[in-house]
Amino acid sequence: QVNWRNKRIPVRLIYPQSIRHSNFQLEQLPITLDDGRTIYLGDVAKIEKSRGFDSIRRRDMERLATITADVDANIITPDEVVNKIDAAFGDIQERFPGYRLLYLGSKKEANESIAGMK
């Protein structure tokens, strides 16, 4: 985060892997100030590494994380995969309000077919 005009502004830097693994290299990144002077990131920032998405995707204006899989039906069927996901995360809305599972593809089509039979 950067403190600017009494506001905290989140900052996210995306650099090549070769730089990301070295705090020293990150600390040596030059920053040019409004007055033309150059300082180094390590002089003005505490660097904390964390994992995150490389982009934010949305569906119907809601943030979306997509998980896909190529399922080998000789090992496990797509329905068995969905059942395992439901067993692990079926109560995600209760545990984490605002989160939900949204199935697309063949699972969505199957759900729509079943709903049409009712």
C-alpha positions in Angstrom: 0.0 0.0 0.0 1.0 3.6 -0.6 0.0 6.4 1.7 -0.9 9.4 -0.5 -2.9 12.4 0.5 -4.1 10.7 3.7 -5.4 7.7 1.7 -4.0 4.1 1.5 -3.7 2.9 -2.0 -3.0 -0.7 -2.8 -0.1 -1.3 -5.2 0.5 -4.4 -7.1 3.7 -4.9 -9.1 4.0 -7.6 -11.8 7.6 -8.4 -12.9 9.3 -11.3 -14.5 9.9 -14.4 -12.4 13.7 -13.7 -12.3 13.1 -10.5 -10.4 10.2 -11.7 -8.2 12.4 -14.2 -6.3 14.9 -11.7 -5.2 14.0 -9.2 -2.5 17.3 -7.4 -3.3 16.3 -6.9 -6.9 12.9 -5.6 -5.9 14.4 -3.2 -3.4 16.6 -1.8 -6.1 13.8 -0.9 -8.5 14.1 2.9 -9.2 11.2 5.2 -8.6 11.2 8.7 -10.2 9.6 11.3 -8.0 7.6 14.4 -9.2 10.7 16.6 -8.8 12.8 14.3 -11.0 14.8 12.7 -8.2 15.2 8.9 -8.2 14.8 6.8 -5.1 14.7 3.0 -4.7 11.7 1.0 -3.7 13.5 -0.6 -0.8 14.1 2.8 0.7 10.4 3.7 1.0 8.6 0.4 1.1 8.4 -2.8 3.0 8.2 -5.6 0.5 5.9 -8.5 1.2 5.4 -11.3 -1.2 2.0 -12.9 -1.7 0.2 -15.1 -4.2 -2.5 -13.6 -6.3 -4.3 -13.7 -9.6 -2.6 -12.2 -12.7 -5.9 -10.7 -13.7 -9.4 -10.2 -12.3 -12.2 -11.7 -14.3 -15.9 -11.0 -13.9 -19.2 -12.6 -14.9 -22.3 -10.5 -14.5 -20.2 -7.9 -12.7 -19.1 -10.4 -10.0 -15.5 -11.4 -9.5 -14.8 -14.8 -10.9 -12.2 -17.5 -10.3 -12.3 -20.2 -13.0 -11.3 -23.8 -12.3 -11.1 -26.2 -15.2 -10.1 -29.8 -15.6 -9.6 -32.4 -18.3 -11.0 -35.5 -16.7 -9.8 -39.0 -17.7 -13.0 -41.0 -17.5 -10.9 -44.2 -17.1 -9.8 -42.9 -13.7 -12.7 -40.8 -12.5 -15.9 -39.6 -14.2 -16.9 -36.0 -14.4 -19.9 -36.7 -12.1 -17.6 -38.1 -9.5 -15.4 -35.0 -9.7 -18.4 -32.8 -9.2 -19.6 -34.9 -6.3 -16.1 -34.5 -4.6 -16.2 -30.8 -5.2 -19.7 -30.6 -3.7 -18.7 -32.6 -0.7 -15.7 -30.3 0.0 -17.3 -27.0 -1.0 -21.0 -27.4 -1.1 -21.5 -25.3 2.0 -19.2 -22.5 0.8 -22.0 -19.9 1.0 -22.6 -20.7 4.7 -18.8 -20.7 5.5 -17.9 -17.7 3.3 -20.8 -15.4 2.6 -20.6 -13.9 -0.8 -18.9 -16.9 -2.4 -20.6 -19.6 -4.4 -20.0 -22.4 -6.8 -21.2 -21.9 -10.4 -21.0 -24.8 -12.7 -20.7 -24.3 -16.5 -20.3 -26.7 -19.4 -21.8 -30.2 -19.2 -22.7 -29.8 -15.5 -24.7 -26.7 -16.2 -26.5 -28.4 -19.1 -27.3 -31.4 -16.9 -28.7 -29.1 -14.2 -30.8 -27.2 -16.7 -32.2 -30.5 -18.2 -33.1 -31.8 -14.7 -34.8 -28.4 -13.9 -36.8 -28.6 -17.1 -38.2 -32.0 -16.2 -39.7 -30.7 -12.9 
